[in-house]
Amino acid sequence: MNDFGASKVRNEVLLVGRILLMALFLIFGWGKLMNFSGTEGYFAHIGTPMPVLATAIAVIMEVFVALAIIIGFLTRPLALLMALYTLGTALIGHHYWSVTGPEHIESMINFYKNVSIIGGLFVLYVSGAGRYSVDAALRLA
């Protein structure tokens, strides 16, 4: 079977894929960490349940779990955890079915962006982190 050269670059692509998949989380998570009270206020404003706890969870997931996935530490279980978190943020933060006007399209785009990210996380779960990872170094994969 022809894999179109994928087997030759598998580990490098898994590394780049982990970085790209987590870049969004890391960038926005860092902003949440640096402006924790502002994030908490925003979450309260949009009606997020328990905004202090939600902010803490967001920071943990988007900074620390994202970093763990980037370095390839406990990649498979954390990919599943991140998929669950991403589904939660889609349902809580991007409920396009309840807004109208320009917000409807923006929320719909962000909701389905999250769905796409979940797909990438599922692929990472089944593929593992690859050779360039803490999992490989510790023989966890």
Long-range contacts (C-beta under 8 A, 24 or more apart in sequence): 10-130, 11-130, 11-131, 11-132, 12-132, 13-130, 14-124, 14-127, 14-128, 14-129, 14-130, 14-132, 14-133, 15-72, 15-130, 15-132, 15-133, 17-120, 17-124, 18-69, 18-70, 18-72, 18-75, 18-124, 18-129, 18-133, 19-70, 21-69, 21-117, 21-120, 21-121, 21-124, 22-66, 22-67, 22-69, 22-70, 24-117, 25-61, 25-62, 25-63, 25-65, 25-66, 25-82, 26-62, 26-63, 26-66, 26-67, 26-70, 28-62, 29-58, 29-59, 29-61, 29-62, 29-63, 29-66, 30-62, 30-63, 32-58, 32-59, 32-62, 32-63, 33-59, 33-63, 46-93, 48-92, 48-93, 49-92, 57-85, 58-89, 61-85, 69-124, 69-129, 71-133, 71-134, 72-129, 72-130, 72-132, 72-133, 72-134, 72-135, 72-136, 73-133, 73-134, 73-135, 74-135, 74-140, 75-124, 75-125, 75-128, 75-129, 75-133, 75-135, 75-141, 76-124, 76-125, 76-128, 76-129, 76-135, 76-141, 79-121, 79-122, 79-124, 79-125, 80-121, 80-125, 82-121, 83-118, 83-121, 83-122, 83-125, 86-114, 86-117, 86-118, 86-121, 87-114, 87-118, 89-114, 90-114, 90-115
